[in-house]
Amino acid sequence: MQTRRLFVQALVLVTLLPFAAVGADILAEVPSDALGFVVVHDLATLEGKIERLSSVTGRNLPRPLTFLKAMAGVSEGVDSNGDFLLAFFPDAGDGQIQFCVWLPIRDYDQFLKSVRGTESRPIAAATLAGENVIIARHNDWALIMDPEQRTRLADLASSTPSSTVIANWKDWIASNDVTGVAFSTGLHQFSDWLSGDDPEHADENPFGSLNNPRHQRGFQLVAFNGSPKEILQSTRQQFQEWLAAAPEMAAALQQVPVAACGIRVDKDNNAAFSFRAAMDRDLAGELADSTPTRHQELPFSGYAGGGFAMQAAGHVSRSLLSAVGTTYLRRTVADLKAEERTELRADALKQMEEAIEQAAAEVNGVHLLSQPGEKPQPVYTNEFATLRVTSAKKFVDHAGEVMRLWNTANRDAKGGTRLVFDVEETKIGQHAAQHYSLDVAALDGGVALPEIRQAMERLFGPGGKLQAWVVTVDDNTVLVAIATPDQVTALANVLDKKQPIEWKSPDFAQTNALLPAEASGRMFVDLHRYVDWQNRETAAMNSTPIIGAKPTVDFPTSPPVGVAFGIRASEAWCDVVAPVDTLAAASRFYEQKQRSPVPRLRSRVVAPRPAIAPMPR
């Protein structure tokens, strides 16, 4: 089949760039048997928005009307202010997804003439971007399909518009500039590929031959690192690992009948990305069970300025928090078995899961803070979680039980490295604290050479030990930290001031103003500090100099990216916003990253390899 290039061009047209608002009538055109669709509105307005974004980012972004004329050969008859639709259908037995384009027109005969279409009615043959297609008129659109889909095209051209199947999202879709929607059949088809349930096509790209090298003239799916196929396979592997650790997640996915994402850009060129997933009311109720709504049940703020890489706060469903905790435990145990040949007993794992569930049941609100600071500090420290709990004593007891069971399981484990923490009852200021430490360099009697010890100190601070803390701040507040003693003491002092969490300071205000007023939780990521943190990690792990190495690239100082999320009625939702200054900074950063690398010569000290060091979570 030779329509892949046209498909990718259409996909790029409607997904890579911000668009204008979506009209209601185009939604009524969506066929009832579609796997999903992408819809945009007002191509002329889109052209203007892209022109402004090109000016902001310093990049010559492709414009839709220019694309239609230069690449697809469409020069006449198009309604530049019309709505555009791309709908996907199940394969016709050849394993390839089918599609149909609704192209808005003002003069069908002029349009057909511009693409050298035949005069046959009701279906004409034509060539777009060098590909053979068939075209039929339907109301204010020209329907375009593969020549092998003549019967389906005839049915679509003669059909009567019906009410939209996503009426509940009509207003949300209207607020977006571009919206992509996937229905249950499409979601399940892609989910089956991700989870490997279809062994016959397990190694195939779910998008068919979109990235076949022979399509040199067509647009190709791209990624920052690796080929599209490598990115997809990596995503698939991660998905499978999470499913293996949380089979409950697979069951929940099967209960999602429709999911969607939307993009919009406001008059000031700030961008927003929205996600929605409809779900069964019982599932939504379970995920939102006992979620507090009173502001006072959030923990106190541990942030007193000085910058951050990531900061988040909100109410988290106890069942969801429990699921995340137990899933993370299973992933850690699986990684330990795969990488270190250390196998924990199944009964010990079960006991830890139960203790995690009991600890999660005490949590009402969470404040997360990753604060690497302005000056170079140890890479894997300054990680804090402040918890608002029903009973600090009960939470600390359950957390202590988790760690006791972990140590016991590791001592009794079969195989290689055993991650047994030293446990100490201590104080942080006037607060009782449990201190857990792990000498990564000396695990299993490893030789801690000076070079290794220095590397561990760059990662974990003085002494080179991973240090975790559980600090009782008051009867309803617990601080959990991976930090040095000085860092955890400083943050505990901030918590003693009992300041409420708010996002009005200059660090957050510009981004927070773009987020919805009501949300279960919010997260802010400062890309400047996060990239700086990554660069520090690279420097800390390179214990020897690299001669002629390409300098690290800093992300320009800019407002943080913001995220708001929640669960309501029968849907889960999430909004991500990027201020215009952050978009411009991202463009400059990407341009620097794309420059040709400098040849490198590395010298290396031969020394025993230390056991795996925990990555920042």
C-alpha positions in Angstrom: 0.0 0.0 0.0 1.4 3.4 -1.0 -0.4 5.9 1.1 1.9 6.0 4.1 3.5 9.3 3.1 0.2 11.0 2.9 -0.9 9.6 6.2 2.3 10.8 8.0 1.9 14.2 6.4 -1.7 14.5 7.6 -0.6 13.3 11.1 2.2 15.9 11.3 -0.2 18.5 10.1 -2.6 18.0 12.9 -0.4 16.9 15.8 2.9 18.7 15.9 1.6 22.3 16.2 -0.9 24.4 18.2 -4.2 25.0 16.6 -7.4 27.1 17.0 -10.7 26.1 18.6 -12.8 23.2 17.4 -16.3 23.5 16.1 -19.1 21.2 17.2 -20.3 20.2 13.7 -17.1 18.4 12.8 -17.5 16.2 15.8 -20.8 14.9 14.4 -18.9 13.7 11.4 -16.9 11.2 13.4 -17.9 7.6 12.3 -19.3 5.3 15.0 -16.8 2.6 14.1 -13.7 4.8 14.3 -10.7 3.7 16.4 -10.1 7.4 17.1 -9.7 10.8 15.4 -7.8 14.1 15.4 -9.7 17.3 14.8 -8.6 20.9 14.2 -10.4 24.1 13.3 -9.7 27.2 11.2 -6.6 26.6 9.2 -6.1 30.3 8.6 -6.0 31.1 12.3 -3.6 28.2 12.8 -1.4 29.8 10.1 -1.2 33.0 12.2 -0.5 31.1 15.5 2.3 29.2 13.9 3.8 32.4 12.5 3.8 33.9 16.1 5.3 30.7 17.5 8.0 30.7 14.8 8.9 34.2 16.0 9.0 33.2 19.6 11.0 30.1 19.2 13.3 31.3 16.4 12.3 28.3 14.2 10.6 28.1 10.9 7.7 25.9 11.7 5.7 24.4 8.9 2.4 26.2 8.2 -0.7 24.1 7.2 -1.9 26.2 4.3 1.6 26.5 2.9 2.0 22.8 3.4 -1.2 22.0 1.5 -0.1 24.1 -1.5 3.6 23.2 -1.6 3.6 19.5 -0.6 0.1 18.2 -1.3 -0.5 20.2 -4.4 -3.8 21.8 -3.1 -3.9 25.3 -4.3 -7.6 26.1 -5.0 -11.0 25.5 -3.4 -9.9 24.9 0.2 -11.9 26.7 2.9 -9.0 28.3 4.9 -11.3 28.9 7.9 -12.8 25.4 7.8 -12.5 22.4 10.2 -10.2 19.5 9.5 -10.7 15.9 10.7 -8.5 12.8 10.5 -10.3 9.5 11.5 -8.8 6.1 11.9 -10.5 2.7 11.3 -9.7 -0.9 12.0 -7.5 -2.7 9.5 -9.1 -4.4 6.5 -7.3 -7.7 7.2 -3.8 -6.7 6.1 -2.7 -5.4 9.5 -2.7 -1.8 8.4 -4.8 0.9 10.1 -7.1 2.7 7.6 -7.8 6.4 7.7 -10.0 9.1 6.1 -9.3 12.9 5.9 -12.1 15.5 6.0 -10.6 18.5 4.2 -12.7 21.7 4.4 -13.6 23.1 0.9 -15.4 26.2 -0.3 -15.5 25.1 -4.0 -15.3 21.4 -4.6 -14.9 21.7 -8.4 -11.9 24.1 -8.0 -10.4 21.8 -5.4 -10.7 18.8 -7.7 -9.2 20.7 -10.6 -6.2 21.8 -8.5 -5.4 18.2 -7.6 -6.0 17.0 -11.2 -8.9 14.8 -10.1 -11.0 12.9 -12.5 -14.5 14.0 -13.3 -16.1 10.7 -12.3 -18.9 11.0 -9.8 -19.5 10.5 -6.9 -15.9 9.3 -6.4 -13.0 10.9 -8.1 -9.4 9.7 -8.4 -6.5 12.1 -7.8 -2.9 12.4 -6.8 -1.8 14.2 -3.5 1.9 14.5 -2.6 2.7 11.9 -5.2 0.2 9.3 -3.9 -2.9 8.0 -5.5 -6.1 8.6 -3.6 -9.8 8.7 -4.1 -12.0 11.7 -3.2 -15.7 12.2 -2.6 -17.7 15.3 -1.5 -19.6 15.3 1.8 -21.3 18.5 2.9 -18.5 21.1 3.4 -15.6 18.6 3.2 -13.7 16.6 0.6 -13.3 13.0 2.0 -9.9 11.5 1.0 -9.0 7.8 1.3 -6.9 5.1 -0.1 -8.0 3.7 -3.4 -8.7 0.3 -1.9 -11.3 1.8 0.4 -13.8 2.8 -2.3 -16.8 1.1 -0.6 -16.2 2.7 2.8 -15.7 6.1 1.1 -19.0 5.8 -0.6 -20.7 5.0 2.7 -19.1 7.9 4.4 -20.0 10.3 1.6 -23.7 9.3 1.8 -24.0 9.1 5.6 -26.0 11.5 7.7 -24.1 13.2 10.6 -25.0 11.8 14.0 -24.7 13.2 17.4 -21.1 13.0 18.8 -20.2 9.9 20.8 -18.2 12.1 23.2 -20.9 14.6 24.2 -19.5 14.9 27.8 -16.2 16.3 26.4 -17.8 18.7 23.9 -16.9 21.8 25.9 -13.4 20.6 26.7 -12.7 19.8 23.0 -14.1 23.2 22.1 -11.6 24.8 24.4 -8.6 23.1 22.8 -6.8 24.0 19.6 -6.3 20.4 18.5 -7.7 17.3 20.1 -6.9 13.6 19.6 -9.3 11.0 20.8 -8.9 7.2 21.0 -11.9 4.9 21.6 -11.7 1.6 23.5 -11.0 -0.6 20.4 -8.1 1.6 19.5 -6.8 1.8 23.1 -7.0 -2.0 23.4 -5.2 -2.6 20.1 -2.3 -0.3 21.1 -2.3 -1.7 24.7 -2.1 -5.3 23.3 0.9 -4.3 21.3 2.5 -2.6 24.3 1.9 -5.6 26.6 3.0 -8.2 24.0 -0.4 -10.0 24.0 -0.2 -10.4 20.2 2.8 -12.7 19.6 2.3 -12.8 15.8 3.1 -9.0 15.5 5.1 -8.6 18.7 8.1 -7.1 17.0 6.3 -4.9 14.5 5.9 -1.2 14.7 2.2 -0.5 15.5 2.2 2.3 12.9 3.1 -0.1 10.1 5.7 1.1 7.7 5.5 4.8 8.5 9.2 5.0 9.1 10.3 2.8 6.1 13.6 4.2 4.8 12.2 4.2 1.2 9.9 7.0 2.1 12.6 9.6 1.9 10.4 12.4 0.7 7.8 12.0 3.4 7.8 13.3 7.0 9.1 10.8 9.5 8.3 10.4 13.2 11.3 11.7 15.1 12.6 11.7 18.7 15.4 13.5 20.5 17.4 10.2 21.0 17.2 7.0 19.0 15.1 6.0 16.1 11.3 6.0 16.2 11.3 2.2 16.4 13.8 2.3 19.3 11.7 4.8 21.2 8.5 2.7 20.7 10.3 -0.5 21.7 11.7 1.2 24.8 8.2 2.5 25.7 6.9 -1.0 25.2 9.5 -2.5 27.5 8.8 0.0 30.3 5.1 -0.6 29.9 5.5 -4.4 30.1 7.7 -4.0 33.2 5.1 -1.9 35.0 2.3 -4.3 34.0 4.4 -7.2 35.4 4.8 -5.3 38.7 1.1 -4.1 38.7 -1.3 -6.4 37.0 -4.0 -4.3 38.6 -3.0 -1.5 36.2 -3.7 -3.8 33.2 -7.2 -4.5 34.6 -7.8 -0.8 35.1 -6.8 0.0 31.6 -9.3 -2.4 30.2 -12.0 -0.2 31.9 -11.1 2.9 30.0 -13.6 3.3 27.2 -12.1 6.5 25.7 -9.0 8.7 26.2 -8.0 12.0 24.7 -5.3 14.7 24.6 -5.7 18.3 23.6 -3.4 21.2 22.8 -4.1 24.9 23.0 -2.1 28.1 22.8 -3.5 31.4 24.2 -3.1 34.9 22.9 0.2 35.3 24.7 1.6 32.1 23.1 1.6 30.1 26.4 0.9 26.4 25.6 -1.3 24.0 27.5 -1.6 20.2 27.0 -4.7 18.5 28.4 -5.3 14.8 29.0 -8.6 13.0 29.8 -9.5 9.4 30.4 -13.1 8.3 30.9 -13.6 5.4 33.3 -16.2 3.3 35.0 -17.8 5.1 38.0 -16.8 2.4 40.4 -13.2 2.6 39.3 -13.2 6.4 39.5 -14.7 6.1 43.0 -12.1 3.6 44.1 -9.2 5.8 42.9 -10.7 8.9 44.6 -11.7 7.1 47.8 -11.5 9.2 50.9 -9.5 11.9 49.2 -9.5 14.9 51.5 -10.9 18.1 50.1 -10.1 20.5 53.0 -7.1 22.7 52.4 -5.9 22.4 56.0 -5.3 18.7 55.4 -2.4 19.4 53.1 1.0 19.3 54.9 2.9 22.4 55.8 5.3 23.8 53.2 8.9 22.8 53.4 10.0 25.3 50.7 11.6 28.5 51.9 13.1 29.6 48.5 16.5 28.8 47.0 15.2 27.2 43.9 14.0 23.7 43.2 14.1 21.0 40.4 10.6 19.6 41.2 7.9 20.5 43.7 4.4 19.0 44.0 1.6 19.0 46.6 -1.9 17.7 46.8 -4.4 15.1 48.1 -3.7 11.6 46.9 -6.2 8.8 47.0 -5.0 6.3 49.6 -5.8 3.3 47.4 -3.8 5.0 44.6 -0.9 5.8 46.9 -0.9 2.2 48.2 -0.9 0.9 44.6 2.1 3.2 43.7 4.0 2.1 46.7 3.5 -1.6 46.2 4.2 -1.4 42.5 7.5 0.5 43.2 8.5 -2.2 45.7 7.8 -4.9 43.1 9.8 -3.1 40.4 12.7 -2.6 42.9 12.7 -6.3 43.8 12.5 -7.3 40.1 15.5 -5.0 39.2 17.5 -6.4 42.2 16.9 -9.9 40.9 17.7 -9.1 37.2 20.8 -6.9 37.9 22.3 -8.3 41.1 20.9 -11.9 41.1 19.3 -11.2 44.5 16.0 -13.0 45.0 13.7 -12.1 47.9 11.2 -14.6 49.3 7.6 -14.2 48.0 6.2 -14.3 51.6 8.5 -11.5 52.7 7.4 -9.4 49.7 3.8 -10.0 50.6 4.4 -8.8 54.2 6.1 -5.6 52.9 3.2 -4.9 50.6 0.8 -5.2 53.6 2.9 -2.8 55.7 3.0 -0.3 52.8 -0.8 -0.5 52.5 -1.1 0.2 56.2 1.2 3.2 56.0 -0.6 4.6 53.0 -3.9 4.4 54.8 -2.6 7.0 57.2 -1.7 9.6 54.5 -4.1 12.5 53.7 -1.8 14.9 51.8 1.7 15.0 50.3 4.3 17.7 49.6 7.2 16.6 47.4 10.4 18.7 47.0 13.6 18.0 45.0 15.9 20.9 45.8 19.5 20.4 44.5 20.3 24.0 45.4 22.3 26.7 43.7 25.7 25.5 44.6 27.0 22.0 43.7 25.7 19.5 46.3 25.6 15.7 46.4 23.5 14.4 43.5 21.2 11.9 45.4 20.2 14.1 48.3 17.8 17.0 49.0 14.8 14.8 48.2 11.9 15.3 50.6 8.3 14.2 51.1 6.3 15.9 53.8 3.2 13.9 54.7 0.0 15.0 56.4 -1.1 11.9 58.2 -4.0 10.8 60.5 -1.5 9.6 63.1 2.3 10.2 62.9 3.0 7.4 65.4 1.1 4.8 63.4 2.7 5.9 60.1 6.2 5.8 61.6 5.5 2.4 63.0 4.3 1.0 59.7 7.3 2.6 57.9 9.6 1.1 60.4 8.0 -2.3 59.8 8.5 -2.0 56.0 12.3 -1.3 56.6 12.6 -4.1 59.1 11.0 -6.6 56.7 13.2 -5.3 53.9 16.4 -5.9 55.9 15.2 -9.3 57.0 14.3 -10.3 53.5 17.7 -9.1 52.2 19.6 -11.0 54.9 17.7 -14.2 54.0 17.8 -13.6 50.2 19.3 -16.0 47.7 22.0 -14.8 45.3 24.2 -11.7 45.1 24.1 -8.2 46.6 22.1 -7.7 49.8 20.9 -4.2 50.5 20.7 -4.2 54.3 20.3 -0.7 55.9 21.8 0.3 59.2 19.1 1.5 61.5 19.4 4.2 64.2 17.0 6.0 66.5 18.1 9.6 66.7 16.8 13.2 66.7 16.6 16.0 64.2 16.6 19.1 66.4 13.8 18.3 68.9 12.1 15.8 66.7 12.4 12.0 66.9 13.8 10.4 63.8 14.6 7.0 62.3 17.9 7.1 60.4 18.6 4.4 57.7 22.0 4.3 56.0 23.6 2.1 53.3 27.3 2.0 52.5 26.9 1.3 48.8 30.7 1.2 48.1 31.3 -1.5 50.7 28.3 -3.8 49.9 29.1 -7.5 50.2 32.6 -6.7 51.4 33.5 -4.7 48.3 36.9 -2.9 48.3 36.1 0.8 48.9 39.2 2.3 47.1 39.7 6.0 47.6 38.4 6.7 44.0 35.3 4.8 44.7 34.7 6.4 48.1 35.1 9.9 46.5 32.6 9.0 43.8 30.1 7.9 46.5 30.6 11.2 48.4 29.8 13.1 45.2 26.6 11.1 45.0 25.5 10.8 48.6 27.5 13.4 50.6 30.1 13.1 53.3 30.9 9.5 54.2 29.5 8.3 50.8 26.5 6.6 52.4 22.9 6.7 51.1 20.9 8.2 54.0 17.1 8.0 54.5 15.2 9.6 57.3 11.7 9.4 58.8 11.2 12.4 61.1 8.1 13.0 63.3 7.5 16.7 63.0 4.2 16.7 65.0 1.3 14.4 65.7 0.0 14.8 62.1 3.2 15.6 60.1 6.0 13.3 59.0 9.0 14.1 57.0 10.5 11.4 54.8 13.9 12.4 53.2 16.9 11.2 51.3 19.4 13.8 52.5 22.4 14.7 54.5 21.9 15.5 58.2 22.4 19.2 57.6 19.8 19.2 54.7 17.1 17.3 56.7 17.7 19.6 59.7 17.3 22.7 57.6 14.0 21.5 56.1 12.6 20.4 59.5 13.3 23.9 60.7 11.2 25.3 57.8 8.4 22.9 58.7 8.4 24.1 62.3 7.2 27.5 61.0 4.0 25.8 59.9 3.5 27.8 56.8 0.7 26.7 54.4 1.4 25.6 50.9 0.7 28.3 48.4 1.8 29.0 44.8 1.8 32.9 44.9 5.5 33.5 45.1 7.4 34.6 42.0 8.8 31.1 41.6 5.3 29.8 40.7 2.9 32.6 40.1 3.3 33.0 36.3 2.9 29.3 35.7 0.2 28.7 38.3 -2.0 31.3 36.7 -2.2 29.2 33.6 -3.5 26.1 35.5 -7.1 25.3 36.5 -8.1 26.9 39.8 -9.4 23.6 41.3 -7.2 20.5 41.3 -6.4 17.5 43.5 -2.7 18.2 43.1 -0.2 20.4 41.4 3.4 19.9 40.3 6.1 22.4 39.0 9.3 21.4 37.3 12.1 23.9 36.8 13.8 22.7 33.6 16.8 24.9 34.2 17.6 23.4 37.6 16.5 19.9 36.5 19.0 19.9 33.6 21.6 21.3 35.8 20.9 18.4 38.2 21.4 16.0 35.4 24.7 17.6 34.4 25.9 17.3 38.0 24.9 13.6 38.0 27.0 13.1 34.8 30.0 14.9 36.3 29.7 13.0 39.6 29.7 9.6 37.8 32.6 10.5 35.6 35.4 9.9 38.1 38.1 10.6 35.4 38.4 13.6 33.0 37.2 13.4 29.4 39.7 15.2 27.1 37.9 17.2 24.4 34.4 16.4 25.8 31.5 18.3 24.5 30.5 20.9 27.1 27.3 20.3 29.0 24.4 22.3 27.8 22.4 24.4 30.3 18.7 24.9 30.0 18.1 28.7 30.0 16.5 30.2 33.1 12.8 30.3 32.6 9.5 29.8 34.4 8.7 26.2 35.5 6.4 23.8 33.7 3.2 23.3 35.6 0.9 20.3 36.0 -2.5 20.0 37.6 -4.4 16.8 38.0 -7.4 15.1 39.6 -10.3 12.6 39.4 -13.9 13.7 39.1 -17.2 12.0 38.2 -16.2 9.4 35.7 -12.9 10.7 34.4 -9.2 11.3 35.3 -7.7 14.5 34.0 -4.3 16.2 33.8 -3.3 19.6 32.4 0.3 20.5 31.6 1.2 24.2 30.9 4.4 25.8 29.5 4.8 29.6 29.6 5.9 31.3 26.4 9.3 32.1 27.9 9.8 28.4 28.7 8.9 27.4 25.1 11.5 29.9 23.8 14.1 28.5 26.3 13.3 24.9 25.2 13.9 25.9 21.5 17.3 27.4 22.3 18.2 24.4 24.5 17.2 21.9 21.7 19.2 23.8 19.1 22.4 23.7 21.3 21.8 20.0 21.9 21.6 19.3 18.2 25.0 20.7 17.4 27.6 18.3 16.2 29.3 16.6 19.1 33.1 17.1 19.7 35.2 13.9 19.4 36.1 12.7 22.9 39.0 10.9 24.5 38.4 9.3 27.9 41.0 8.0 30.4 39.8 5.7 33.1 41.0 4.3 36.4 40.7 0.6 36.6 38.9 -0.3 39.9 36.3 -2.7 41.3 32.8 -1.7 40.1 30.7 -0.7 43.1 27.2 -2.1 43.5 24.4 -0.3 41.9 23.6 3.1 43.3 19.9 4.1 43.6 18.8 6.6 41.0 16.9 9.7 42.1 13.1 8.9 42.3 
